[in-house]
């Protein structure tokens, strides 16, 4: 039994999604004529409490289109130093938009509002202006950490005071909503624009959504096309996205329970280090702090037993999703105990 915990991007579309793809009514989306894409965009915008939405091939493209739509070239984007837009999007904001990330060290995915405010200097012609604040919720490399509503509201007030927009990288926004017990729109309310993925825990095969007001989405549509994201009969991809939105969010709490089961075991071992406050969604990031064994050693021992995780230097990331059953988690716990007993 292979237990692949590298990422929820490995989630498989459901049989219902596969049927919906085969039966989708389609048109040319570049002309705005694909009825299934249009329906997906309308329903997604309503869920986010925004005026409009745009279906994009990937979350990275959605984030890039958002940043380009908000900012003029030469602007700074204030973002947490380990956030996805800084570490895993190949400097796209710089390459395509001439934008400079102003990376702010954070704790559990949170920038201190005082540090954000310190980045926003009075305008001087020889200094690049801040054009945007970018947040990530849940925060991938902070172990699925959450930004709660009070924190978001505080940053919203700060942004409004300085006349700045906020973009929310909500790749796993529905995980955040499930963990906080709120509707997704309450999280999105703090941001002028929001991106979320259909293809992670929601199990659609492809695609993300970018949402905001009408003027913003019209700009983003231009950038999507410029970035190569104009699709034709994209309804075959939008159809499973609609099912993802309508049927998958309630089951995300199961993925969170699976991670909490792993976290409960790891807490028993003093050579495993992680912040228990971050283990509230479907991601667990931890370190091995052992006199002779490393995180790479642990990944190797687990791989030999067909438990697969991701390594990031000294850190290991495990991610749960629909295709990882509770029985598989039980087996994973047995293997972890065996490996720790034999090698640690």
Order of alpha helices (4+ residues) and beta strands (2+ residues): beta-alpha-alpha-beta-alpha-beta-alpha-alpha-beta-alpha-beta-alpha-beta-alpha-alpha-beta-beta-alpha-alpha-alpha-beta-beta-alpha-beta-beta-beta-alpha
